[in-house]
Amino acid sequence: MTQIQTNNLIIRNHVESDWENLYEYLSLPETYEFEPGSPVTREEARKLTVDRSKGNDFLAVVHKNSNHMIGHLYFHLCEPEKFMTWELGYIFNPDYHNQGYCTEASSALIDFAFRELHAHKIVAFCNPANISSWKVLEKIGMEREGFFRQKGFFKTDSQGNPIWHDCYAYGIVNVSGQNR
């Protein structure tokens, strides 16, 4: 993936030294309110960063002024590849919430995907209770295309039963094949 620069951010592949910044927010229980998984250890953060540095599905979002990784984007080409549909996701360090960085990074990645990757469509999914997330999706021009009742679960109750959650589906299509 090519590096993407915005006014405030650099979006790039992970490098192994990102692990400490990744640990800062993936070690927090609140990160997993709407995400699968559980808080990571330092060693798990190191391993995740090494794994992510070898692929293109996870991109580091770095603040230009501090050179601090403040979050990451998930961007994956869905099957079948010939449909040229990509799935977008994101997690940001809570210290950088409500400052427009997720919107700035996500919008830049979508523009890049339409222009350079010739993407036809970008999709995203979020829990309806995650108001901040779906507001970002709407700010970047994505439209709510669906609602799925009890689509999946990330957690179980004390007896091991799934705690199901609903899901909004969002999408944006590059109808003209042009930049947004």
Secondary structure, DSSP 8 states (H G I E B T S, - for coil): ---EE-SSEEEEE--GGGHHHHHHHHT-GGGGSSSSS----HHHHHHHHHHHHT-SSEEEEEETTTTEEEEEEEEEE-SSGGG-EEEEEEEE-GGGTTSSHHHHHHHHHHHHHHHHS--SEEEEEE-TT-HHHHHHHHHTT-EEEEEEEEEEEEEE-TTS-EEEEEEEEEEEE-TTSS--
